[in-house]
Amino acid sequence: MTHTQQEKTLSDVCLPKALAEEYPELFTKPQLDWLIKTRHKNGLAETGAVLKISRKIYIHKTRFFEWFMEQKAA
């Protein structure tokens, strides 16, 4: 992987708090925490959007938004 590819990939990863701050009209931190906590039930775990490294949670934004846009009201 080239340095440019690595930068692009890393720029797509953030903390849940940062995602809530970047998109306050869409998410609150507690909402994201709930989606992450229930990721094995809501299908988010299968997307690879949630990264857990050394007990810290990160969000892959592109994968998360792909999952988000596929959700439909019951």
PyMOL Python script that loads the backbone (N, CA, C, O; Angstrom):
from pymol import cmd

cmd.read_pdbstr("""\
ATOM      1  N   MET A   1       0.848  -1.173   0.000  1.00  0.00           N
ATOM      2  CA  MET A   1       0.000   0.000   0.000  1.00  0.00           C
ATOM      3  C   MET A   1       0.898   1.242   0.000  1.00  0.00           C
ATOM      4  O   MET A   1       1.836   1.346   0.789  1.00  0.00           O
ATOM      5  N   THR A   2       0.594   2.163  -0.886  1.00  0.00           N
ATOM      6  CA  THR A   2       1.396   3.383  -0.944  1.00  0.00           C
ATOM      7  C   THR A   2       1.002   4.309   0.183  1.00  0.00           C
ATOM      8  O   THR A   2      -0.043   4.142   0.812  1.00  0.00           O
ATOM      9  N   HIS A   3       1.845   5.277   0.426  1.00  0.00           N
ATOM     10  CA  HIS A   3       1.581   6.255   1.485  1.00  0.00           C
ATOM     11  C   HIS A   3       0.261   6.987   1.222  1.00  0.00           C
ATOM     12  O   HIS A   3      -0.495   7.241   2.159  1.00  0.00           O
ATOM     13  N   THR A   4      -0.024   7.329  -0.035  1.00  0.00           N
ATOM     14  CA  THR A   4      -1.257   8.038  -0.385  1.00  0.00           C
ATOM     15  C   THR A   4      -2.475   7.166  -0.112  1.00  0.00           C
ATOM     16  O   THR A   4      -3.471   7.649   0.427  1.00  0.00           O
ATOM     17  N   GLN A   5      -2.411   5.878  -0.478  1.00  0.00           N
ATOM     18  CA  GLN A   5      -3.525   4.971  -0.209  1.00  0.00           C
ATOM     19  C   GLN A   5      -3.759   4.830   1.291  1.00  0.00           C
ATOM     20  O   GLN A   5      -4.901   4.787   1.748  1.00  0.00           O
ATOM     21  N   GLN A   6      -2.674   4.759   2.051  1.00  0.00           N
ATOM     22  CA  GLN A   6      -2.777   4.621   3.497  1.00  0.00           C
ATOM     23  C   GLN A   6      -3.418   5.858   4.097  1.00  0.00           C
ATOM     24  O   GLN A   6      -4.274   5.735   4.973  1.00  0.00           O
ATOM     25  N   GLU A   7      -3.031   7.052   3.650  1.00  0.00           N
ATOM     26  CA  GLU A   7      -3.625   8.289   4.165  1.00  0.00           C
ATOM     27  C   GLU A   7      -5.120   8.324   3.873  1.00  0.00           C
ATOM     28  O   GLU A   7      -5.913   8.688   4.741  1.00  0.00           O
ATOM     29  N   LYS A   8      -5.507   7.951   2.669  1.00  0.00           N
ATOM     30  CA  LYS A   8      -6.916   7.950   2.296  1.00  0.00           C
ATOM     31  C   LYS A   8      -7.698   6.981   3.172  1.00  0.00           C
ATOM     32  O   LYS A   8      -8.793   7.304   3.631  1.00  0.00           O
ATOM     33  N   THR A   9      -7.149   5.808   3.402  1.00  0.00           N
ATOM     34  CA  THR A   9      -7.815   4.819   4.234  1.00  0.00           C
ATOM     35  C   THR A   9      -7.921   5.298   5.682  1.00  0.00           C
ATOM     36  O   THR A   9      -8.982   5.180   6.295  1.00  0.00           O
ATOM     37  N   LEU A  10      -6.854   5.827   6.221  1.00  0.00           N
ATOM     38  CA  LEU A  10      -6.867   6.294   7.608  1.00  0.00           C
ATOM     39  C   LEU A  10      -7.769   7.508   7.798  1.00  0.00           C
ATOM     40  O   LEU A  10      -8.356   7.675   8.867  1.00  0.00           O
ATOM     41  N   SER A  11      -7.890   8.353   6.786  1.00  0.00           N
ATOM     42  CA  SER A  11      -8.750   9.530   6.921  1.00  0.00           C
ATOM     43  C   SER A  11     -10.217   9.134   6.978  1.00  0.00           C
ATOM     44  O   SER A  11     -11.061   9.948   7.352  1.00  0.00           O
ATOM     45  N   ASP A  12     -10.534   7.898   6.613  1.00  0.00           N
ATOM     46  CA  ASP A  12     -11.906   7.409   6.652  1.00  0.00           C
ATOM     47  C   ASP A  12     -12.251   6.774   8.000  1.00  0.00           C
ATOM     48  O   ASP A  12     -13.372   6.303   8.191  1.00  0.00           O
ATOM     49  N   VAL A  13     -11.309   6.759   8.921  1.00  0.00           N
ATOM     50  CA  VAL A  13     -11.526   6.157  10.243  1.00  0.00           C
ATOM     51  C   VAL A  13     -11.564   7.259  11.292  1.00  0.00           C
ATOM     52  O   VAL A  13     -10.729   8.164  11.290  1.00  0.00           O
ATOM     53  N   CYS A  14     -12.547   7.170  12.192  1.00  0.00           N
ATOM     54  CA  CYS A  14     -12.651   8.173  13.258  1.00  0.00           C
ATOM     55  C   CYS A  14     -13.251   7.533  14.500  1.00  0.00           C
ATOM     56  O   CYS A  14     -13.707   6.390  14.476  1.00  0.00           O
ATOM     57  N   LEU A  15     -13.238   8.283  15.563  1.00  0.00           N
ATOM     58  CA  LEU A  15     -13.894   7.863  16.795  1.00  0.00           C
ATOM     59  C   LEU A  15     -15.389   8.174  16.699  1.00  0.00           C
ATOM     60  O   LEU A  15     -15.768   9.106  15.990  1.00  0.00           O
ATOM     61  N   PRO A  16     -16.242   7.424  17.387  1.00  0.00           N
ATOM     62  CA  PRO A  16     -17.671   7.717  17.361  1.00  0.00           C
ATOM     63  C   PRO A  16     -17.983   9.167  17.753  1.00  0.00           C
ATOM     64  O   PRO A  16     -18.865   9.791  17.164  1.00  0.00           O
ATOM     65  N   LYS A  17     -17.272   9.694  18.729  1.00  0.00           N
ATOM     66  CA  LYS A  17     -17.492  11.076  19.165  1.00  0.00           C
ATOM     67  C   LYS A  17     -17.250  12.054  18.010  1.00  0.00           C
ATOM     68  O   LYS A  17     -18.007  13.008  17.831  1.00  0.00           O
ATOM     69  N   ALA A  18     -16.199  11.814  17.236  1.00  0.00           N
ATOM     70  CA  ALA A  18     -15.883  12.687  16.104  1.00  0.00           C
ATOM     71  C   ALA A  18     -16.965  12.598  15.032  1.00  0.00           C
ATOM     72  O   ALA A  18     -17.301  13.605  14.408  1.00  0.00           O
ATOM     73  N   LEU A  19     -17.515  11.399  14.812  1.00  0.00           N
ATOM     74  CA  LEU A  19     -18.580  11.235  13.829  1.00  0.00           C
ATOM     75  C   LEU A  19     -19.822  12.005  14.263  1.00  0.00           C
ATOM     76  O   LEU A  19     -20.470  12.658  13.445  1.00  0.00           O
ATOM     77  N   ALA A  20     -20.152  11.927  15.543  1.00  0.00           N
ATOM     78  CA  ALA A  20     -21.298  12.673  16.064  1.00  0.00           C
ATOM     79  C   ALA A  20     -21.072  14.179  15.946  1.00  0.00           C
ATOM     80  O   ALA A  20     -22.010  14.925  15.663  1.00  0.00           O
ATOM     81  N   GLU A  21     -19.844  14.629  16.159  1.00  0.00           N
ATOM     82  CA  GLU A  21     -19.536  16.055  16.048  1.00  0.00           C
ATOM     83  C   GLU A  21     -19.544  16.506  14.587  1.00  0.00           C
ATOM     84  O   GLU A  21     -19.916  17.642  14.291  1.00  0.00           O
ATOM     85  N   GLU A  22     -19.137  15.629  13.682  1.00  0.00           N
ATOM     86  CA  GLU A  22     -19.105  15.971  12.258  1.00  0.00           C
ATOM     87  C   GLU A  22     -20.512  16.015  11.656  1.00  0.00           C
ATOM     88  O   GLU A  22     -20.776  16.803  10.747  1.00  0.00           O
ATOM     89  N   TYR A  23     -21.413  15.169  12.162  1.00  0.00           N
ATOM     90  CA  TYR A  23     -22.779  15.084  11.643  1.00  0.00           C
ATOM     91  C   TYR A  23     -23.807  15.207  12.774  1.00  0.00           C
ATOM     92  O   TYR A  23     -24.566  14.268  13.014  1.00  0.00           O
ATOM     93  N   PRO A  24     -23.845  16.346  13.471  1.00  0.00           N
ATOM     94  CA  PRO A  24     -24.762  16.477  14.607  1.00  0.00           C
ATOM     95  C   PRO A  24     -26.240  16.431  14.208  1.00  0.00           C
ATOM     96  O   PRO A  24     -27.103  16.131  15.032  1.00  0.00           O
ATOM     97  N   GLU A  25     -26.523  16.731  12.930  1.00  0.00           N
ATOM     98  CA  GLU A  25     -27.909  16.672  12.469  1.00  0.00           C
ATOM     99  C   GLU A  25     -28.377  15.232  12.272  1.00  0.00           C
ATOM    100  O   GLU A  25     -29.576  14.977  12.168  1.00  0.00           O
ATOM    101  N   LEU A  26     -27.433  14.293  12.222  1.00  0.00           N
ATOM    102  CA  LEU A  26     -27.783  12.883  12.017  1.00  0.00           C
ATOM    103  C   LEU A  26     -27.644  12.022  13.266  1.00  0.00           C
ATOM    104  O   LEU A  26     -28.461  11.132  13.499  1.00  0.00           O
ATOM    105  N   PHE A  27     -26.614  12.281  14.072  1.00  0.00           N
ATOM    106  CA  PHE A  27     -26.302  11.383  15.181  1.00  0.00           C
ATOM    107  C   PHE A  27     -25.952  12.145  16.445  1.00  0.00           C
ATOM    108  O   PHE A  27     -25.396  13.243  16.409  1.00  0.00           O
ATOM    109  N   THR A  28     -26.294  11.525  17.562  1.00  0.00           N
ATOM    110  CA  THR A  28     -25.760  11.959  18.850  1.00  0.00           C
ATOM    111  C   THR A  28     -24.771  10.881  19.287  1.00  0.00           C
ATOM    112  O   THR A  28     -24.814   9.762  18.776  1.00  0.00           O
ATOM    113  N   LYS A  29     -23.909  11.194  20.195  1.00  0.00           N
ATOM    114  CA  LYS A  29     -22.953  10.209  20.709  1.00  0.00           C
ATOM    115  C   LYS A  29     -23.691   9.017  21.329  1.00  0.00           C
ATOM    116  O   LYS A  29     -23.314   7.874  21.069  1.00  0.00           O
ATOM    117  N   PRO A  30     -24.739   9.251  22.147  1.00  0.00           N
ATOM    118  CA  PRO A  30     -25.468   8.088  22.694  1.00  0.00           C
ATOM    119  C   PRO A  30     -26.109   7.211  21.608  1.00  0.00           C
ATOM    120  O   PRO A  30     -26.157   5.990  21.763  1.00  0.00           O
ATOM    121  N   GLN A  31     -26.598   7.804  20.521  1.00  0.00           N
ATOM    122  CA  GLN A  31     -27.160   7.002  19.439  1.00  0.00           C
ATOM    123  C   GLN A  31     -26.088   6.103  18.820  1.00  0.00           C
ATOM    124  O   GLN A  31     -26.315   4.914  18.594  1.00  0.00           O
ATOM    125  N   LEU A  32     -24.931   6.681  18.552  1.00  0.00           N
ATOM    126  CA  LEU A  32     -23.840   5.889  17.979  1.00  0.00           C
ATOM    127  C   LEU A  32     -23.390   4.802  18.943  1.00  0.00           C
ATOM    128  O   LEU A  32     -23.112   3.675  18.532  1.00  0.00           O
ATOM    129  N   ASP A  33     -23.317   5.140  20.220  1.00  0.00           N
ATOM    130  CA  ASP A  33     -22.936   4.135  21.223  1.00  0.00           C
ATOM    131  C   ASP A  33     -23.912   2.956  21.193  1.00  0.00           C
ATOM    132  O   ASP A  33     -23.494   1.802  21.294  1.00  0.00           O
ATOM    133  N   TRP A  34     -25.211   3.243  21.054  1.00  0.00           N
ATOM    134  CA  TRP A  34     -26.220   2.187  21.026  1.00  0.00           C
ATOM    135  C   TRP A  34     -26.072   1.341  19.760  1.00  0.00           C
ATOM    136  O   TRP A  34     -26.136   0.113  19.823  1.00  0.00           O
ATOM    137  N   LEU A  35     -25.874   1.996  18.611  1.00  0.00           N
ATOM    138  CA  LEU A  35     -25.688   1.253  17.363  1.00  0.00           C
ATOM    139  C   LEU A  35     -24.471   0.340  17.454  1.00  0.00           C
ATOM    140  O   LEU A  35     -24.500  -0.794  16.976  1.00  0.00           O
ATOM    141  N   ILE A  36     -23.410   0.838  18.067  1.00  0.00           N
ATOM    142  CA  ILE A  36     -22.193   0.041  18.221  1.00  0.00           C
ATOM    143  C   ILE A  36     -22.413  -1.106  19.205  1.00  0.00           C
ATOM    144  O   ILE A  36     -21.979  -2.232  18.961  1.00  0.00           O
ATOM    145  N   LYS A  37     -23.083  -0.817  20.310  1.00  0.00           N
ATOM    146  CA  LYS A  37     -23.331  -1.845  21.329  1.00  0.00           C
ATOM    147  C   LYS A  37     -24.179  -2.980  20.761  1.00  0.00           C
ATOM    148  O   LYS A  37     -23.967  -4.144  21.102  1.00  0.00           O
ATOM    149  N   THR A  38     -25.136  -2.649  19.898  1.00  0.00           N
ATOM    150  CA  THR A  38     -26.051  -3.647  19.344  1.00  0.00           C
ATOM    151  C   THR A  38     -25.645  -4.085  17.927  1.00  0.00           C
ATOM    152  O   THR A  38     -26.472  -4.607  17.180  1.00  0.00           O
ATOM    153  N   ARG A  39     -24.391  -3.876  17.566  1.00  0.00           N
ATOM    154  CA  ARG A  39     -23.925  -4.134  16.198  1.00  0.00           C
ATOM    155  C   ARG A  39     -24.090  -5.582  15.755  1.00  0.00           C
ATOM    156  O   ARG A  39     -24.230  -5.842  14.560  1.00  0.00           O
ATOM    157  N   HIS A  40     -24.078  -6.527  16.685  1.00  0.00           N
ATOM    158  CA  HIS A  40     -24.231  -7.928  16.300  1.00  0.00           C
ATOM    159  C   HIS A  40     -25.691  -8.272  16.011  1.00  0.00           C
ATOM    160  O   HIS A  40     -25.972  -9.268  15.344  1.00  0.00           O
ATOM    161  N   LYS A  41     -26.616  -7.458  16.506  1.00  0.00           N
ATOM    162  CA  LYS A  41     -28.041  -7.676  16.250  1.00  0.00           C
ATOM    163  C   LYS A  41     -28.527  -6.853  15.059  1.00  0.00           C
ATOM    164  O   LYS A  41     -29.429  -7.280  14.339  1.00  0.00           O
ATOM    165  N   ASN A  42     -27.934  -5.677  14.848  1.00  0.00           N
ATOM    166  CA  ASN A  42     -28.449  -4.779  13.808  1.00  0.00           C
ATOM    167  C   ASN A  42     -27.733  -4.924  12.460  1.00  0.00           C
ATOM    168  O   ASN A  42     -28.059  -4.209  11.512  1.00  0.00           O
ATOM    169  N   GLY A  43     -26.774  -5.828  12.363  1.00  0.00           N
ATOM    170  CA  GLY A  43     -26.089  -6.068  11.101  1.00  0.00           C
ATOM    171  C   GLY A  43     -24.857  -5.215  10.872  1.00  0.00           C
ATOM    172  O   GLY A  43     -24.143  -5.416   9.890  1.00  0.00           O
ATOM    173  N   LEU A  44     -24.599  -4.282  11.745  1.00  0.00           N
ATOM    174  CA  LEU A  44     -23.445  -3.393  11.584  1.00  0.00           C
ATOM    175  C   LEU A  44     -22.127  -4.155  11.719  1.00  0.00           C
ATOM    176  O   LEU A  44     -21.139  -3.798  11.077  1.00  0.00           O
ATOM    177  N   ALA A  45     -22.102  -5.188  12.536  1.00  0.00           N
ATOM    178  CA  ALA A  45     -20.863  -5.956  12.759  1.00  0.00           C
ATOM    179  C   ALA A  45     -20.352  -6.596  11.470  1.00  0.00           C
ATOM    180  O   ALA A  45     -19.144  -6.666  11.247  1.00  0.00           O
ATOM    181  N   GLU A  46     -21.263  -7.058  10.628  1.00  0.00           N
ATOM    182  CA  GLU A  46     -20.878  -7.747   9.399  1.00  0.00           C
ATOM    183  C   GLU A  46     -20.278  -6.803   8.350  1.00  0.00           C
ATOM    184  O   GLU A  46     -19.639  -7.270   7.407  1.00  0.00           O
ATOM    185  N   THR A  47     -20.466  -5.515   8.493  1.00  0.00           N
ATOM    186  CA  THR A  47     -20.007  -4.554   7.483  1.00  0.00           C
ATOM    187  C   THR A  47     -18.521  -4.232   7.598  1.00  0.00           C
ATOM    188  O   THR A  47     -17.905  -3.770   6.638  1.00  0.00           O
ATOM    189  N   GLY A  48     -17.949  -4.478   8.772  1.00  0.00           N
ATOM    190  CA  GLY A  48     -16.561  -4.082   8.994  1.00  0.00           C
ATOM    191  C   GLY A  48     -16.428  -2.600   9.321  1.00  0.00           C
ATOM    192  O   GLY A  48     -15.325  -2.055   9.299  1.00  0.00           O
ATOM    193  N   ALA A  49     -17.545  -1.949   9.621  1.00  0.00           N
ATOM    194  CA  ALA A  49     -17.534  -0.517   9.911  1.00  0.00           C
ATOM    195  C   ALA A  49     -17.065  -0.209  11.327  1.00  0.00           C
ATOM    196  O   ALA A  49     -16.626   0.907  11.605  1.00  0.00           O
ATOM    197  N   VAL A  50     -17.154  -1.188  12.224  1.00  0.00           N
ATOM    198  CA  VAL A  50     -16.747  -0.980  13.612  1.00  0.00           C
ATOM    199  C   VAL A  50     -15.432  -1.720  13.843  1.00  0.00           C
ATOM    200  O   VAL A  50     -15.343  -2.934  13.657  1.00  0.00           O
ATOM    201  N   LEU A  51     -14.430  -0.974  14.245  1.00  0.00           N
ATOM    202  CA  LEU A  51     -13.120  -1.537  14.521  1.00  0.00           C
ATOM    203  C   LEU A  51     -12.873  -1.443  16.019  1.00  0.00           C
ATOM    204  O   LEU A  51     -13.003  -0.368  16.606  1.00  0.00           O
ATOM    205  N   LYS A  52     -12.519  -2.558  16.637  1.00  0.00           N
ATOM    206  CA  LYS A  52     -12.209  -2.557  18.062  1.00  0.00           C
ATOM    207  C   LYS A  52     -10.746  -2.938  18.210  1.00  0.00           C
ATOM    208  O   LYS A  52     -10.352  -4.072  17.941  1.00  0.00           O
ATOM    209  N   ILE A  53      -9.957  -1.977  18.640  1.00  0.00           N
ATOM    210  CA  ILE A  53      -8.516  -2.173  18.766  1.00  0.00           C
ATOM    211  C   ILE A  53      -8.103  -1.747  20.174  1.00  0.00           C
ATOM    212  O   ILE A  53      -8.289  -0.595  20.564  1.00  0.00           O
ATOM    213  N   SER A  54      -7.545  -2.683  20.923  1.00  0.00           N
ATOM    214  CA  SER A  54      -7.111  -2.412  22.305  1.00  0.00           C
ATOM    215  C   SER A  54      -8.216  -1.758  23.124  1.00  0.00           C
ATOM    216  O   SER A  54      -7.991  -0.749  23.792  1.00  0.00           O
ATOM    217  N   ARG A  55      -9.392  -2.330  23.067  1.00  0.00           N
ATOM    218  CA  ARG A  55     -10.560  -1.857  23.820  1.00  0.00           C
ATOM    219  C   ARG A  55     -11.041  -0.480  23.397  1.00  0.00           C
ATOM    220  O   ARG A  55     -11.861   0.120  24.092  1.00  0.00           O
ATOM    221  N   LYS A  56     -10.566   0.025  22.304  1.00  0.00           N
ATOM    222  CA  LYS A  56     -11.015   1.316  21.788  1.00  0.00           C
ATOM    223  C   LYS A  56     -11.800   1.069  20.496  1.00  0.00           C
ATOM    224  O   LYS A  56     -11.418   0.234  19.676  1.00  0.00           O
ATOM    225  N   ILE A  57     -12.896   1.804  20.330  1.00  0.00           N
ATOM    226  CA  ILE A  57     -13.785   1.637  19.179  1.00  0.00           C
ATOM    227  C   ILE A  57     -13.531   2.746  18.157  1.00  0.00           C
ATOM    228  O   ILE A  57     -13.416   3.922  18.503  1.00  0.00           O
ATOM    229  N   TYR A  58     -13.448   2.339  16.896  1.00  0.00           N
ATOM    230  CA  TYR A  58     -13.295   3.268  15.778  1.00  0.00           C
ATOM    231  C   TYR A  58     -14.389   2.963  14.758  1.00  0.00           C
ATOM    232  O   TYR A  58     -14.917   1.853  14.703  1.00  0.00           O
ATOM    233  N   ILE A  59     -14.718   3.977  13.949  1.00  0.00           N
ATOM    234  CA  ILE A  59     -15.719   3.820  12.906  1.00  0.00           C
ATOM    235  C   ILE A  59     -15.068   4.035  11.544  1.00  0.00           C
ATOM    236  O   ILE A  59     -14.369   5.025  11.328  1.00  0.00           O
ATOM    237  N   HIS A  60     -15.303   3.105  10.634  1.00  0.00           N
ATOM    238  CA  HIS A  60     -14.905   3.291   9.238  1.00  0.00           C
ATOM    239  C   HIS A  60     -16.095   3.979   8.585  1.00  0.00           C
ATOM    240  O   HIS A  60     -17.129   3.351   8.357  1.00  0.00           O
ATOM    241  N   LYS A  61     -15.956   5.268   8.285  1.00  0.00           N
ATOM    242  CA  LYS A  61     -17.094   6.089   7.864  1.00  0.00           C
ATOM    243  C   LYS A  61     -17.769   5.598   6.585  1.00  0.00           C
ATOM    244  O   LYS A  61     -18.997   5.546   6.533  1.00  0.00           O
ATOM    245  N   THR A  62     -17.017   5.243   5.571  1.00  0.00           N
ATOM    246  CA  THR A  62     -17.631   4.795   4.317  1.00  0.00           C
ATOM    247  C   THR A  62     -18.488   3.559   4.540  1.00  0.00           C
ATOM    248  O   THR A  62     -19.626   3.498   4.074  1.00  0.00           O
ATOM    249  N   ARG A  63     -17.954   2.585   5.242  1.00  0.00           N
ATOM    250  CA  ARG A  63     -18.714   1.355   5.509  1.00  0.00           C
ATOM    251  C   ARG A  63     -19.920   1.632   6.388  1.00  0.00           C
ATOM    252  O   ARG A  63     -20.989   1.057   6.183  1.00  0.00           O
ATOM    253  N   PHE A  64     -19.749   2.521   7.380  1.00  0.00           N
ATOM    254  CA  PHE A  64     -20.856   2.861   8.269  1.00  0.00           C
ATOM    255  C   PHE A  64     -21.994   3.518   7.486  1.00  0.00           C
ATOM    256  O   PHE A  64     -23.158   3.161   7.667  1.00  0.00           O
ATOM    257  N   PHE A  65     -21.663   4.472   6.619  1.00  0.00           N
ATOM    258  CA  PHE A  65     -22.706   5.168   5.868  1.00  0.00           C
ATOM    259  C   PHE A  65     -23.363   4.260   4.840  1.00  0.00           C
ATOM    260  O   PHE A  65     -24.549   4.427   4.554  1.00  0.00           O
ATOM    261  N   GLU A  66     -22.635   3.309   4.279  1.00  0.00           N
ATOM    262  CA  GLU A  66     -23.258   2.326   3.381  1.00  0.00           C
ATOM    263  C   GLU A  66     -24.298   1.518   4.152  1.00  0.00           C
ATOM    264  O   GLU A  66     -25.406   1.299   3.662  1.00  0.00           O
ATOM    265  N   TRP A  67     -23.943   1.079   5.352  1.00  0.00           N
ATOM    266  CA  TRP A  67     -24.890   0.343   6.202  1.00  0.00           C
ATOM    267  C   TRP A  67     -26.078   1.232   6.568  1.00  0.00           C
ATOM    268  O   TRP A  67     -27.230   0.803   6.496  1.00  0.00           O
ATOM    269  N   PHE A  68     -25.787   2.466   6.958  1.00  0.00           N
ATOM    270  CA  PHE A  68     -26.821   3.408   7.381  1.00  0.00           C
ATOM    271  C   PHE A  68     -27.854   3.626   6.278  1.00  0.00           C
ATOM    272  O   PHE A  68     -29.057   3.634   6.538  1.00  0.00           O
ATOM    273  N   MET A  69     -27.378   3.802   5.049  1.00  0.00           N
ATOM    274  CA  MET A  69     -28.288   4.084   3.933  1.00  0.00           C
ATOM    275  C   MET A  69     -29.119   2.865   3.525  1.00  0.00           C
ATOM    276  O   MET A  69     -30.120   3.010   2.822  1.00  0.00           O
ATOM    277  N   GLU A  70     -28.721   1.681   3.954  1.00  0.00           N
ATOM    278  CA  GLU A  70     -29.483   0.475   3.651  1.00  0.00           C
ATOM    279  C   GLU A  70     -30.589   0.208   4.659  1.00  0.00           C
ATOM    280  O   GLU A  70     -31.409  -0.683   4.442  1.00  0.00           O
ATOM    281  N   GLN A  71     -30.633   0.956   5.753  1.00  0.00           N
ATOM    282  CA  GLN A  71     -31.620   0.731   6.794  1.00  0.00           C
ATOM    283  C   GLN A  71     -32.988   1.262   6.339  1.00  0.00           C
ATOM    284  O   GLN A  71     -33.090   2.312   5.705  1.00  0.00           O
ATOM    285  N   LYS A  72     -34.008   0.516   6.679  1.00  0.00           N
ATOM    286  CA  LYS A  72     -35.357   0.918   6.306  1.00  0.00           C
ATOM    287  C   LYS A  72     -36.259   0.867   7.544  1.00  0.00           C
ATOM    288  O   LYS A  72     -36.062   0.042   8.436  1.00  0.00           O
ATOM    289  N   ALA A  73     -37.230   1.744   7.580  1.00  0.00           N
ATOM    290  CA  ALA A  73     -38.178   1.754   8.690  1.00  0.00           C
ATOM    291  C   ALA A  73     -39.031   0.493   8.642  1.00  0.00           C
ATOM    292  O   ALA A  73     -39.429   0.032   7.573  1.00  0.00           O
ATOM    293  N   ALA A  74     -39.302  -0.052   9.820  1.00  0.00           N
ATOM    294  CA  ALA A  74     -40.122  -1.279   9.885  1.00  0.00           C
ATOM    295  C   ALA A  74     -41.589  -0.951   9.798  1.00  0.00           C
ATOM    296  O   ALA A  74     -42.426  -1.852   9.836  1.00  0.00           O
TER     297      ALA A  74
END
""", "prot")
cmd.dss("prot")
cmd.show_as("cartoon", "prot")
cmd.util.cbc("prot")
cmd.orient("prot")
